[in-house]
Amino acid sequence: MSDKEPTFGGLISETRKGKGISQKELAAKILKEDGEAIAPQYLNDIEHGRRTPS
């Protein structure tokens, strides 16, 4: 990791990888308000700073 402040998505990515969990596996465990899982692409966008979760 670089000297700059870690991003929210970067922390998620680093922690997920440290636990050996794929984006698909983690996305399936994160539920929206309607009870449906988030899409793996949405998690990917968060990890890369392209989206900000609500």
mmCIF entry with sequence, helices, sheets and N, C-alpha, C, O atoms, coordinates in Angstrom:
data_MODEL
# 
_entry.id   MODEL 
# 
_entity.id                         1 
_entity.type                       polymer 
_entity.pdbx_number_of_molecules   1 
# 
_entity_poly.entity_id                      1 
_entity_poly.type                           'polypeptide(L)' 
_entity_poly.nstd_linkage                   no 
_entity_poly.nstd_monomer                   no 
_entity_poly.pdbx_seq_one_letter_code       MSDKEPTFGGLISETRKGKGISQKELAAKILKEDGEAIAPQYLNDIEHGRRTPS 
_entity_poly.pdbx_seq_one_letter_code_can   MSDKEPTFGGLISETRKGKGISQKELAAKILKEDGEAIAPQYLNDIEHGRRTPS 
_entity_poly.pdbx_strand_id                 A 
# 
loop_
_entity_poly_seq.entity_id 
_entity_poly_seq.num 
_entity_poly_seq.mon_id 
_entity_poly_seq.hetero 
1 1  MET n 
1 2  SER n 
1 3  ASP n 
1 4  LYS n 
1 5  GLU n 
1 6  PRO n 
1 7  THR n 
1 8  PHE n 
1 9  GLY n 
1 10 GLY n 
1 11 LEU n 
1 12 ILE n 
1 13 SER n 
1 14 GLU n 
1 15 THR n 
1 16 ARG n 
1 17 LYS n 
1 18 GLY n 
1 19 LYS n 
1 20 GLY n 
1 21 ILE n 
1 22 SER n 
1 23 GLN n 
1 24 LYS n 
1 25 GLU n 
1 26 LEU n 
1 27 ALA n 
1 28 ALA n 
1 29 LYS n 
1 30 ILE n 
1 31 LEU n 
1 32 LYS n 
1 33 GLU n 
1 34 ASP n 
1 35 GLY n 
1 36 GLU n 
1 37 ALA n 
1 38 ILE n 
1 39 ALA n 
1 40 PRO n 
1 41 GLN n 
1 42 TYR n 
1 43 LEU n 
1 44 ASN n 
1 45 ASP n 
1 46 ILE n 
1 47 GLU n 
1 48 HIS n 
1 49 GLY n 
1 50 ARG n 
1 51 ARG n 
1 52 THR n 
1 53 PRO n 
1 54 SER n 
# 
_struct_asym.id          A 
_struct_asym.entity_id   1 
# 
loop_
_struct_conf.conf_type_id 
_struct_conf.id 
_struct_conf.pdbx_PDB_helix_id 
_struct_conf.beg_label_comp_id 
_struct_conf.beg_label_asym_id 
_struct_conf.beg_label_seq_id 
_struct_conf.pdbx_beg_PDB_ins_code 
_struct_conf.end_label_comp_id 
_struct_conf.end_label_asym_id 
_struct_conf.end_label_seq_id 
_struct_conf.pdbx_end_PDB_ins_code 
_struct_conf.beg_auth_comp_id 
_struct_conf.beg_auth_asym_id 
_struct_conf.beg_auth_seq_id 
_struct_conf.end_auth_comp_id 
_struct_conf.end_auth_asym_id 
_struct_conf.end_auth_seq_id 
_struct_conf.pdbx_PDB_helix_class 
_struct_conf.details 
_struct_conf.pdbx_PDB_helix_length 
HELX_P HELX_P1 AA1 PHE A 8  ? GLY A 18 ? PHE A 8  GLY A 18 1 ? 11 
HELX_P HELX_P2 AA2 GLN A 23 ? LYS A 29 ? GLN A 23 LYS A 29 1 ? 7  
HELX_P HELX_P3 AA3 PRO A 40 ? GLU A 47 ? PRO A 40 GLU A 47 1 ? 8  
# 
_struct_conf_type.id          HELX_P 
_struct_conf_type.criteria    ? 
_struct_conf_type.reference   ? 
# 
loop_
_atom_site.group_PDB 
_atom_site.id 
_atom_site.type_symbol 
_atom_site.label_atom_id 
_atom_site.label_alt_id 
_atom_site.label_comp_id 
_atom_site.label_asym_id 
_atom_site.label_entity_id 
_atom_site.label_seq_id 
_atom_site.pdbx_PDB_ins_code 
_atom_site.Cartn_x 
_atom_site.Cartn_y 
_atom_site.Cartn_z 
_atom_site.occupancy 
_atom_site.B_iso_or_equiv 
_atom_site.pdbx_formal_charge 
_atom_site.auth_seq_id 
_atom_site.auth_comp_id 
_atom_site.auth_asym_id 
_atom_site.auth_atom_id 
_atom_site.pdbx_PDB_model_num 
ATOM 1   N N  . MET A 1 1  ? 0.845   -1.171  0.000   1.00 0.00 ? 1  MET A N  1 
ATOM 2   C CA . MET A 1 1  ? 0.000   0.000   0.000   1.00 0.00 ? 1  MET A CA 1 
ATOM 3   C C  . MET A 1 1  ? 0.893   1.237   0.000   1.00 0.00 ? 1  MET A C  1 
ATOM 4   O O  . MET A 1 1  ? 1.984   1.218   0.571   1.00 0.00 ? 1  MET A O  1 
ATOM 5   N N  . SER A 1 2  ? 0.445   2.286   -0.624  1.00 0.00 ? 2  SER A N  1 
ATOM 6   C CA . SER A 1 2  ? 1.241   3.504   -0.742  1.00 0.00 ? 2  SER A CA 1 
ATOM 7   C C  . SER A 1 2  ? 1.100   4.360   0.514   1.00 0.00 ? 2  SER A C  1 
ATOM 8   O O  . SER A 1 2  ? 0.399   3.994   1.458   1.00 0.00 ? 2  SER A O  1 
ATOM 9   N N  . ASP A 1 3  ? 1.789   5.523   0.505   1.00 0.00 ? 3  ASP A N  1 
ATOM 10  C CA . ASP A 1 3  ? 1.767   6.431   1.646   1.00 0.00 ? 3  ASP A CA 1 
ATOM 11  C C  . ASP A 1 3  ? 0.475   7.227   1.743   1.00 0.00 ? 3  ASP A C  1 
ATOM 12  O O  . ASP A 1 3  ? 0.194   7.814   2.787   1.00 0.00 ? 3  ASP A O  1 
ATOM 13  N N  . LYS A 1 4  ? -0.314  7.259   0.676   1.00 0.00 ? 4  LYS A N  1 
ATOM 14  C CA . LYS A 1 4  ? -1.546  8.045   0.733   1.00 0.00 ? 4  LYS A CA 1 
ATOM 15  C C  . LYS A 1 4  ? -2.621  7.321   1.545   1.00 0.00 ? 4  LYS A C  1 
ATOM 16  O O  . LYS A 1 4  ? -2.574  6.107   1.744   1.00 0.00 ? 4  LYS A O  1 
ATOM 17  N N  . GLU A 1 5  ? -3.573  8.101   1.997   1.00 0.00 ? 5  GLU A N  1 
ATOM 18  C CA . GLU A 1 5  ? -4.664  7.584   2.819   1.00 0.00 ? 5  GLU A CA 1 
ATOM 19  C C  . GLU A 1 5  ? -5.440  6.501   2.062   1.00 0.00 ? 5  GLU A C  1 
ATOM 20  O O  . GLU A 1 5  ? -5.813  6.707   0.907   1.00 0.00 ? 5  GLU A O  1 
ATOM 21  N N  . PRO A 1 6  ? -5.687  5.348   2.702   1.00 0.00 ? 6  PRO A N  1 
ATOM 22  C CA . PRO A 1 6  ? -6.440  4.298   2.008   1.00 0.00 ? 6  PRO A CA 1 
ATOM 23  C C  . PRO A 1 6  ? -7.900  4.714   1.792   1.00 0.00 ? 6  PRO A C  1 
ATOM 24  O O  . PRO A 1 6  ? -8.490  5.409   2.618   1.00 0.00 ? 6  PRO A O  1 
ATOM 25  N N  . THR A 1 7  ? -8.454  4.283   0.689   1.00 0.00 ? 7  THR A N  1 
ATOM 26  C CA . THR A 1 7  ? -9.853  4.580   0.386   1.00 0.00 ? 7  THR A CA 1 
ATOM 27  C C  . THR A 1 7  ? -10.744 3.517   1.024   1.00 0.00 ? 7  THR A C  1 
ATOM 28  O O  . THR A 1 7  ? -10.273 2.446   1.406   1.00 0.00 ? 7  THR A O  1 
ATOM 29  N N  . PHE A 1 8  ? -12.030 3.822   1.136   1.00 0.00 ? 8  PHE A N  1 
ATOM 30  C CA . PHE A 1 8  ? -12.995 2.865   1.660   1.00 0.00 ? 8  PHE A CA 1 
ATOM 31  C C  . PHE A 1 8  ? -12.965 1.583   0.825   1.00 0.00 ? 8  PHE A C  1 
ATOM 32  O O  . PHE A 1 8  ? -12.884 0.478   1.361   1.00 0.00 ? 8  PHE A O  1 
ATOM 33  N N  . GLY A 1 9  ? -13.032 1.754   -0.495  1.00 0.00 ? 9  GLY A N  1 
ATOM 34  C CA . GLY A 1 9  ? -13.001 0.593   -1.387  1.00 0.00 ? 9  GLY A CA 1 
ATOM 35  C C  . GLY A 1 9  ? -11.700 -0.176  -1.289  1.00 0.00 ? 9  GLY A C  1 
ATOM 36  O O  . GLY A 1 9  ? -11.687 -1.405  -1.353  1.00 0.00 ? 9  GLY A O  1 
ATOM 37  N N  . GLY A 1 10 ? -10.607 0.550   -1.134  1.00 0.00 ? 10 GLY A N  1 
ATOM 38  C CA . GLY A 1 10 ? -9.299  -0.093  -0.992  1.00 0.00 ? 10 GLY A CA 1 
ATOM 39  C C  . GLY A 1 10 ? -9.217  -0.935  0.268   1.00 0.00 ? 10 GLY A C  1 
ATOM 40  O O  . GLY A 1 10 ? -8.633  -2.019  0.263   1.00 0.00 ? 10 GLY A O  1 
ATOM 41  N N  . LEU A 1 11 ? -9.805  -0.435  1.349   1.00 0.00 ? 11 LEU A N  1 
ATOM 42  C CA . LEU A 1 11 ? -9.824  -1.198  2.597   1.00 0.00 ? 11 LEU A CA 1 
ATOM 43  C C  . LEU A 1 11 ? -10.668 -2.462  2.454   1.00 0.00 ? 11 LEU A C  1 
ATOM 44  O O  . LEU A 1 11 ? -10.305 -3.522  2.964   1.00 0.00 ? 11 LEU A O  1 
ATOM 45  N N  . ILE A 1 12 ? -11.794 -2.339  1.759   1.00 0.00 ? 12 ILE A N  1 
ATOM 46  C CA . ILE A 1 12 ? -12.634 -3.521  1.521   1.00 0.00 ? 12 ILE A CA 1 
ATOM 47  C C  . ILE A 1 12 ? -11.848 -4.552  0.720   1.00 0.00 ? 12 ILE A C  1 
ATOM 48  O O  . ILE A 1 12 ? -11.821 -5.732  1.069   1.00 0.00 ? 12 ILE A O  1 
ATOM 49  N N  . SER A 1 13 ? -11.212 -4.100  -0.349  1.00 0.00 ? 13 SER A N  1 
ATOM 50  C CA . SER A 1 13 ? -10.449 -4.999  -1.212  1.00 0.00 ? 13 SER A CA 1 
ATOM 51  C C  . SER A 1 13 ? -9.322  -5.691  -0.447  1.00 0.00 ? 13 SER A C  1 
ATOM 52  O O  . SER A 1 13 ? -9.151  -6.907  -0.537  1.00 0.00 ? 13 SER A O  1 
ATOM 53  N N  . GLU A 1 14 ? -8.568  -4.913  0.295   1.00 0.00 ? 14 GLU A N  1 
ATOM 54  C CA . GLU A 1 14 ? -7.435  -5.460  1.052   1.00 0.00 ? 14 GLU A CA 1 
ATOM 55  C C  . GLU A 1 14 ? -7.900  -6.488  2.080   1.00 0.00 ? 14 GLU A C  1 
ATOM 56  O O  . GLU A 1 14 ? -7.295  -7.551  2.217   1.00 0.00 ? 14 GLU A O  1 
ATOM 57  N N  . THR A 1 15 ? -8.965  -6.173  2.795   1.00 0.00 ? 15 THR A N  1 
ATOM 58  C CA . THR A 1 15 ? -9.488  -7.088  3.810   1.00 0.00 ? 15 THR A CA 1 
ATOM 59  C C  . THR A 1 15 ? -10.052 -8.346  3.164   1.00 0.00 ? 15 THR A C  1 
ATOM 60  O O  . THR A 1 15 ? -9.815  -9.455  3.643   1.00 0.00 ? 15 THR A O  1 
ATOM 61  N N  . ARG A 1 16 ? -10.801 -8.172  2.071   1.00 0.00 ? 16 ARG A N  1 
ATOM 62  C CA . ARG A 1 16 ? -11.386 -9.314  1.366   1.00 0.00 ? 16 ARG A CA 1 
ATOM 63  C C  . ARG A 1 16 ? -10.299 -10.262 0.873   1.00 0.00 ? 16 ARG A C  1 
ATOM 64  O O  . ARG A 1 16 ? -10.393 -11.476 1.055   1.00 0.00 ? 16 ARG A O  1 
ATOM 65  N N  . LYS A 1 17 ? -9.274  -9.703  0.254   1.00 0.00 ? 17 LYS A N  1 
ATOM 66  C CA . LYS A 1 17 ? -8.174  -10.530 -0.263  1.00 0.00 ? 17 LYS A CA 1 
ATOM 67  C C  . LYS A 1 17 ? -7.428  -11.217 0.873   1.00 0.00 ? 17 LYS A C  1 
ATOM 68  O O  . LYS A 1 17 ? -7.017  -12.370 0.739   1.00 0.00 ? 17 LYS A O  1 
ATOM 69  N N  . GLY A 1 18 ? -7.249  -10.515 1.994   1.00 0.00 ? 18 GLY A N  1 
ATOM 70  C CA . GLY A 1 18 ? -6.572  -11.097 3.148   1.00 0.00 ? 18 GLY A CA 1 
ATOM 71  C C  . GLY A 1 18 ? -7.307  -12.288 3.731   1.00 0.00 ? 18 GLY A C  1 
ATOM 72  O O  . GLY A 1 18 ? -6.697  -13.182 4.318   1.00 0.00 ? 18 GLY A O  1 
ATOM 73  N N  . LYS A 1 19 ? -8.621  -12.294 3.565   1.00 0.00 ? 19 LYS A N  1 
ATOM 74  C CA . LYS A 1 19 ? -9.432  -13.401 4.060   1.00 0.00 ? 19 LYS A CA 1 
ATOM 75  C C  . LYS A 1 19 ? -9.657  -14.478 3.003   1.00 0.00 ? 19 LYS A C  1 
ATOM 76  O O  . LYS A 1 19 ? -10.305 -15.490 3.268   1.00 0.00 ? 19 LYS A O  1 
ATOM 77  N N  . GLY A 1 20 ? -9.117  -14.256 1.799   1.00 0.00 ? 20 GLY A N  1 
ATOM 78  C CA . GLY A 1 20 ? -9.238  -15.249 0.735   1.00 0.00 ? 20 GLY A CA 1 
ATOM 79  C C  . GLY A 1 20 ? -10.640 -15.376 0.179   1.00 0.00 ? 20 GLY A C  1 
ATOM 80  O O  . GLY A 1 20 ? -11.049 -16.462 -0.231  1.00 0.00 ? 20 GLY A O  1 
ATOM 81  N N  . ILE A 1 21 ? -11.391 -14.266 0.161   1.00 0.00 ? 21 ILE A N  1 
ATOM 82  C CA . ILE A 1 21 ? -12.768 -14.278 -0.338  1.00 0.00 ? 21 ILE A CA 1 
ATOM 83  C C  . ILE A 1 21 ? -12.815 -13.584 -1.700  1.00 0.00 ? 21 ILE A C  1 
ATOM 84  O O  . ILE A 1 21 ? -12.216 -12.523 -1.882  1.00 0.00 ? 21 ILE A O  1 
ATOM 85  N N  . SER A 1 22 ? -13.521 -14.180 -2.646  1.00 0.00 ? 22 SER A N  1 
ATOM 86  C CA . SER A 1 22 ? -13.659 -13.563 -3.961  1.00 0.00 ? 22 SER A CA 1 
ATOM 87  C C  . SER A 1 22 ? -14.691 -12.441 -3.902  1.00 0.00 ? 22 SER A C  1 
ATOM 88  O O  . SER A 1 22 ? -15.488 -12.367 -2.967  1.00 0.00 ? 22 SER A O  1 
ATOM 89  N N  . GLN A 1 23 ? -14.670 -11.577 -4.900  1.00 0.00 ? 23 GLN A N  1 
ATOM 90  C CA . GLN A 1 23 ? -15.672 -10.513 -4.971  1.00 0.00 ? 23 GLN A CA 1 
ATOM 91  C C  . GLN A 1 23 ? -17.065 -11.123 -5.072  1.00 0.00 ? 23 GLN A C  1 
ATOM 92  O O  . GLN A 1 23 ? -18.009 -10.629 -4.455  1.00 0.00 ? 23 GLN A O  1 
ATOM 93  N N  . LYS A 1 24 ? -17.190 -12.173 -5.832  1.00 0.00 ? 24 LYS A N  1 
ATOM 94  C CA . LYS A 1 24 ? -18.488 -12.822 -6.002  1.00 0.00 ? 24 LYS A CA 1 
ATOM 95  C C  . LYS A 1 24 ? -19.009 -13.358 -4.669  1.00 0.00 ? 24 LYS A C  1 
ATOM 96  O O  . LYS A 1 24 ? -20.189 -13.205 -4.352  1.00 0.00 ? 24 LYS A O  1 
ATOM 97  N N  . GLU A 1 25 ? -18.126 -13.986 -3.894  1.00 0.00 ? 25 GLU A N  1 
ATOM 98  C CA . GLU A 1 25 ? -18.524 -14.527 -2.586  1.00 0.00 ? 25 GLU A CA 1 
ATOM 99  C C  . GLU A 1 25 ? -18.939 -13.409 -1.629  1.00 0.00 ? 25 GLU A C  1 
ATOM 100 O O  . GLU A 1 25 ? -19.956 -13.521 -0.946  1.00 0.00 ? 25 GLU A O  1 
ATOM 101 N N  . LEU A 1 26 ? -18.155 -12.338 -1.581  1.00 0.00 ? 26 LEU A N  1 
ATOM 102 C CA . LEU A 1 26 ? -18.483 -11.234 -0.685  1.00 0.00 ? 26 LEU A CA 1 
ATOM 103 C C  . LEU A 1 26 ? -19.763 -10.531 -1.114  1.00 0.00 ? 26 LEU A C  1 
ATOM 104 O O  . LEU A 1 26 ? -20.603 -10.205 -0.275  1.00 0.00 ? 26 LEU A O  1 
ATOM 105 N N  . ALA A 1 27 ? -19.917 -10.297 -2.399  1.00 0.00 ? 27 ALA A N  1 
ATOM 106 C CA . ALA A 1 27 ? -21.124 -9.631  -2.901  1.00 0.00 ? 27 ALA A CA 1 
ATOM 107 C C  . ALA A 1 27 ? -22.380 -10.414 -2.518  1.00 0.00 ? 27 ALA A C  1 
ATOM 108 O O  . ALA A 1 27 ? -23.412 -9.818  -2.208  1.00 0.00 ? 27 ALA A O  1 
ATOM 109 N N  . ALA A 1 28 ? -22.298 -11.731 -2.538  1.00 0.00 ? 28 ALA A N  1 
ATOM 110 C CA . ALA A 1 28 ? -23.454 -12.568 -2.193  1.00 0.00 ? 28 ALA A CA 1 
ATOM 111 C C  . ALA A 1 28 ? -23.847 -12.419 -0.726  1.00 0.00 ? 28 ALA A C  1 
ATOM 112 O O  . ALA A 1 28 ? -24.987 -12.700 -0.355  1.00 0.00 ? 28 ALA A O  1 
ATOM 113 N N  . LYS A 1 29 ? -22.903 -11.977 0.110   1.00 0.00 ? 29 LYS A N  1 
ATOM 114 C CA . LYS A 1 29 ? -23.173 -11.821 1.546   1.00 0.00 ? 29 LYS A CA 1 
ATOM 115 C C  . LYS A 1 29 ? -23.651 -10.416 1.911   1.00 0.00 ? 29 LYS A C  1 
ATOM 116 O O  . LYS A 1 29 ? -24.129 -10.201 3.024   1.00 0.00 ? 29 LYS A O  1 
ATOM 117 N N  . ILE A 1 30 ? -23.529 -9.462  0.994   1.00 0.00 ? 30 ILE A N  1 
ATOM 118 C CA . ILE A 1 30 ? -23.937 -8.080  1.263   1.00 0.00 ? 30 ILE A CA 1 
ATOM 119 C C  . ILE A 1 30 ? -25.334 -7.883  0.689   1.00 0.00 ? 30 ILE A C  1 
ATOM 120 O O  . ILE A 1 30 ? -25.541 -7.938  -0.523  1.00 0.00 ? 30 ILE A O  1 
ATOM 121 N N  . LEU A 1 31 ? -26.280 -7.655  1.581   1.00 0.00 ? 31 LEU A N  1 
ATOM 122 C CA . LEU A 1 31 ? -27.674 -7.540  1.155   1.00 0.00 ? 31 LEU A CA 1 
ATOM 123 C C  . LEU A 1 31 ? -28.132 -6.084  1.113   1.00 0.00 ? 31 LEU A C  1 
ATOM 124 O O  . LEU A 1 31 ? -27.793 -5.273  1.975   1.00 0.00 ? 31 LEU A O  1 
ATOM 125 N N  . LYS A 1 32 ? -28.912 -5.789  0.084   1.00 0.00 ? 32 LYS A N  1 
ATOM 126 C CA . LYS A 1 32 ? -29.545 -4.470  -0.033  1.00 0.00 ? 32 LYS A CA 1 
ATOM 127 C C  . LYS A 1 32 ? -30.756 -4.447  0.896   1.00 0.00 ? 32 LYS A C  1 
ATOM 128 O O  . LYS A 1 32 ? -31.102 -5.456  1.510   1.00 0.00 ? 32 LYS A O  1 
ATOM 129 N N  . GLU A 1 33 ? -31.394 -3.280  0.990   1.00 0.00 ? 33 GLU A N  1 
ATOM 130 C CA . GLU A 1 33 ? -32.564 -3.135  1.855   1.00 0.00 ? 33 GLU A CA 1 
ATOM 131 C C  . GLU A 1 33 ? -33.689 -4.099  1.496   1.00 0.00 ? 33 GLU A C  1 
ATOM 132 O O  . GLU A 1 33 ? -34.463 -4.508  2.361   1.00 0.00 ? 33 GLU A O  1 
ATOM 133 N N  . ASP A 1 34 ? -33.776 -4.461  0.213   1.00 0.00 ? 34 ASP A N  1 
ATOM 134 C CA . ASP A 1 34 ? -34.842 -5.382  -0.215  1.00 0.00 ? 34 ASP A CA 1 
ATOM 135 C C  . ASP A 1 34 ? -34.490 -6.855  0.026   1.00 0.00 ? 34 ASP A C  1 
ATOM 136 O O  . ASP A 1 34 ? -35.266 -7.746  -0.322  1.00 0.00 ? 34 ASP A O  1 
ATOM 137 N N  . GLY A 1 35 ? -33.329 -7.105  0.618   1.00 0.00 ? 35 GLY A N  1 
ATOM 138 C CA . GLY A 1 35 ? -32.923 -8.468  0.926   1.00 0.00 ? 35 GLY A CA 1 
ATOM 139 C C  . GLY A 1 35 ? -32.151 -9.163  -0.170  1.00 0.00 ? 35 GLY A C  1 
ATOM 140 O O  . GLY A 1 35 ? -31.663 -10.276 0.028   1.00 0.00 ? 35 GLY A O  1 
ATOM 141 N N  . GLU A 1 36 ? -32.029 -8.526  -1.329  1.00 0.00 ? 36 GLU A N  1 
ATOM 142 C CA . GLU A 1 36 ? -31.276 -9.101  -2.450  1.00 0.00 ? 36 GLU A CA 1 
ATOM 143 C C  . GLU A 1 36 ? -29.789 -8.771  -2.287  1.00 0.00 ? 36 GLU A C  1 
ATOM 144 O O  . GLU A 1 36 ? -29.432 -7.726  -1.742  1.00 0.00 ? 36 GLU A O  1 
ATOM 145 N N  . ALA A 1 37 ? -28.935 -9.666  -2.760  1.00 0.00 ? 37 ALA A N  1 
ATOM 146 C CA . ALA A 1 37 ? -27.490 -9.445  -2.709  1.00 0.00 ? 37 ALA A CA 1 
ATOM 147 C C  . ALA A 1 37 ? -27.079 -8.387  -3.733  1.00 0.00 ? 37 ALA A C  1 
ATOM 148 O O  . ALA A 1 37 ? -27.723 -8.219  -4.769  1.00 0.00 ? 37 ALA A O  1 
ATOM 149 N N  . ILE A 1 38 ? -25.992 -7.678  -3.422  1.00 0.00 ? 38 ILE A N  1 
ATOM 150 C CA . ILE A 1 38 ? -25.467 -6.725  -4.405  1.00 0.00 ? 38 ILE A CA 1 
ATOM 151 C C  . ILE A 1 38 ? -24.783 -7.494  -5.535  1.00 0.00 ? 38 ILE A C  1 
ATOM 152 O O  . ILE A 1 38 ? -24.414 -8.656  -5.363  1.00 0.00 ? 38 ILE A O  1 
ATOM 153 N N  . ALA A 1 39 ? -24.617 -6.856  -6.671  1.00 0.00 ? 39 ALA A N  1 
ATOM 154 C CA . ALA A 1 39 ? -23.949 -7.484  -7.812  1.00 0.00 ? 39 ALA A CA 1 
ATOM 155 C C  . ALA A 1 39 ? -22.433 -7.434  -7.613  1.00 0.00 ? 39 ALA A C  1 
ATOM 156 O O  . ALA A 1 39 ? -21.914 -6.452  -7.083  1.00 0.00 ? 39 ALA A O  1 
ATOM 157 N N  . PRO A 1 40 ? -21.721 -8.478  -8.031  1.00 0.00 ? 40 PRO A N  1 
ATOM 158 C CA . PRO A 1 40 ? -20.258 -8.452  -7.934  1.00 0.00 ? 40 PRO A CA 1 
ATOM 159 C C  . PRO A 1 40 ? -19.652 -7.236  -8.651  1.00 0.00 ? 40 PRO A C  1 
ATOM 160 O O  . PRO A 1 40 ? -18.647 -6.695  -8.189  1.00 0.00 ? 40 PRO A O  1 
ATOM 161 N N  . GLN A 1 41 ? -20.242 -6.798  -9.768  1.00 0.00 ? 41 GLN A N  1 
ATOM 162 C CA . GLN A 1 41 ? -19.723 -5.637  -10.489 1.00 0.00 ? 41 GLN A CA 1 
ATOM 163 C C  . GLN A 1 41 ? -19.849 -4.370  -9.645  1.00 0.00 ? 41 GLN A C  1 
ATOM 164 O O  . GLN A 1 41 ? -18.980 -3.500  -9.699  1.00 0.00 ? 41 GLN A O  1 
ATOM 165 N N  . TYR A 1 42 ? -20.922 -4.263  -8.870  1.00 0.00 ? 42 TYR A N  1 
ATOM 166 C CA . TYR A 1 42 ? -21.108 -3.110  -7.978  1.00 0.00 ? 42 TYR A CA 1 
ATOM 167 C C  . TYR A 1 42 ? -19.998 -3.095  -6.926  1.00 0.00 ? 42 TYR A C  1 
ATOM 168 O O  . TYR A 1 42 ? -19.433 -2.040  -6.638  1.00 0.00 ? 42 TYR A O  1 
ATOM 169 N N  . LEU A 1 43 ? -19.682 -4.262  -6.352  1.00 0.00 ? 43 LEU A N  1 
ATOM 170 C CA . LEU A 1 43 ? -18.587 -4.361  -5.383  1.00 0.00 ? 43 LEU A CA 1 
ATOM 171 C C  . LEU A 1 43 ? -17.266 -3.990  -6.055  1.00 0.00 ? 43 LEU A C  1 
ATOM 172 O O  . LEU A 1 43 ? -16.449 -3.282  -5.466  1.00 0.00 ? 43 LEU A O  1 
ATOM 173 N N  . ASN A 1 44 ? -17.056 -4.456  -7.265  1.00 0.00 ? 44 ASN A N  1 
ATOM 174 C CA . ASN A 1 44 ? -15.842 -4.114  -8.007  1.00 0.00 ? 44 ASN A CA 1 
ATOM 175 C C  . ASN A 1 44 ? -15.735 -2.601  -8.191  1.00 0.00 ? 44 ASN A C  1 
ATOM 176 O O  . ASN A 1 44 ? -14.662 -2.025  -8.012  1.00 0.00 ? 44 ASN A O  1 
ATOM 177 N N  . ASP A 1 45 ? -16.835 -1.966  -8.546  1.00 0.00 ? 45 ASP A N  1 
ATOM 178 C CA . ASP A 1 45 ? -16.841 -0.510  -8.726  1.00 0.00 ? 45 ASP A CA 1 
ATOM 179 C C  . ASP A 1 45 ? -16.518 0.208   -7.415  1.00 0.00 ? 45 ASP A C  1 
ATOM 180 O O  . ASP A 1 45 ? -15.800 1.208   -7.421  1.00 0.00 ? 45 ASP A O  1 
ATOM 181 N N  . ILE A 1 46 ? -17.036 -0.287  -6.301  1.00 0.00 ? 46 ILE A N  1 
ATOM 182 C CA . ILE A 1 46 ? -16.738 0.316   -4.997  1.00 0.00 ? 46 ILE A CA 1 
ATOM 183 C C  . ILE A 1 46 ? -15.244 0.172   -4.693  1.00 0.00 ? 46 ILE A C  1 
ATOM 184 O O  . ILE A 1 46 ? -14.589 1.134   -4.290  1.00 0.00 ? 46 ILE A O  1 
ATOM 185 N N  . GLU A 1 47 ? -14.717 -1.031  -4.891  1.00 0.00 ? 47 GLU A N  1 
ATOM 186 C CA . GLU A 1 47 ? -13.301 -1.281  -4.595  1.00 0.00 ? 47 GLU A CA 1 
ATOM 187 C C  . GLU A 1 47 ? -12.369 -0.411  -5.435  1.00 0.00 ? 47 GLU A C  1 
ATOM 188 O O  . GLU A 1 47 ? -11.274 -0.063  -4.992  1.00 0.00 ? 47 GLU A O  1 
ATOM 189 N N  . HIS A 1 48 ? -12.795 -0.065  -6.631  1.00 0.00 ? 48 HIS A N  1 
ATOM 190 C CA . HIS A 1 48 ? -11.954 0.745   -7.516  1.00 0.00 ? 48 HIS A CA 1 
ATOM 191 C C  . HIS A 1 48 ? -12.312 2.236   -7.508  1.00 0.00 ? 48 HIS A C  1 
ATOM 192 O O  . HIS A 1 48 ? -11.807 3.001   -8.329  1.00 0.00 ? 48 HIS A O  1 
ATOM 193 N N  . GLY A 1 49 ? -13.181 2.645   -6.582  1.00 0.00 ? 49 GLY A N  1 
ATOM 194 C CA . GLY A 1 49 ? -13.507 4.048   -6.409  1.00 0.00 ? 49 GLY A CA 1 
ATOM 195 C C  . GLY A 1 49 ? -14.412 4.646   -7.468  1.00 0.00 ? 49 GLY A C  1 
ATOM 196 O O  . GLY A 1 49 ? -14.501 5.867   -7.596  1.00 0.00 ? 49 GLY A O  1 
ATOM 197 N N  . ARG A 1 50 ? -15.090 3.785   -8.236  1.00 0.00 ? 50 ARG A N  1 
ATOM 198 C CA . ARG A 1 50 ? -15.992 4.283   -9.280  1.00 0.00 ? 50 ARG A CA 1 
ATOM 199 C C  . ARG A 1 50 ? -17.403 4.527   -8.769  1.00 0.00 ? 50 ARG A C  1 
ATOM 200 O O  . ARG A 1 50 ? -18.189 5.232   -9.401  1.00 0.00 ? 50 ARG A O  1 
ATOM 201 N N  . ARG A 1 51 ? -17.721 3.931   -7.606  1.00 0.00 ? 51 ARG A N  1 
ATOM 202 C CA . ARG A 1 51 ? -19.055 4.105   -7.022  1.00 0.00 ? 51 ARG A CA 1 
ATOM 203 C C  . ARG A 1 51 ? -18.885 4.295   -5.510  1.00 0.00 ? 51 ARG A C  1 
ATOM 204 O O  . ARG A 1 51 ? -17.911 3.841   -4.910  1.00 0.00 ? 51 ARG A O  1 
ATOM 205 N N  . THR A 1 52 ? -19.854 4.973   -4.930  1.00 0.00 ? 52 THR A N  1 
ATOM 206 C CA . THR A 1 52 ? -19.875 5.169   -3.475  1.00 0.00 ? 52 THR A CA 1 
ATOM 207 C C  . THR A 1 52 ? -21.155 4.531   -2.949  1.00 0.00 ? 52 THR A C  1 
ATOM 208 O O  . THR A 1 52 ? -22.250 4.895   -3.376  1.00 0.00 ? 52 THR A O  1 
ATOM 209 N N  . PRO A 1 53 ? -21.025 3.588   -2.029  1.00 0.00 ? 53 PRO A N  1 
ATOM 210 C CA . PRO A 1 53 ? -22.237 2.938   -1.529  1.00 0.00 ? 53 PRO A CA 1 
ATOM 211 C C  . PRO A 1 53 ? -23.079 3.900   -0.694  1.00 0.00 ? 53 PRO A C  1 
ATOM 212 O O  . PRO A 1 53 ? -22.561 4.834   -0.081  1.00 0.00 ? 53 PRO A O  1 
ATOM 213 N N  . SER A 1 54 ? -24.373 3.652   -0.683  1.00 0.00 ? 54 SER A N  1 
ATOM 214 C CA . SER A 1 54 ? -25.275 4.493   0.105   1.00 0.00 ? 54 SER A CA 1 
ATOM 215 C C  . SER A 1 54 ? -25.183 4.130   1.573   1.00 0.00 ? 54 SER A C  1 
ATOM 216 O O  . SER A 1 54 ? -25.869 4.729   2.401   1.00 0.00 ? 54 SER A O  1 
# 
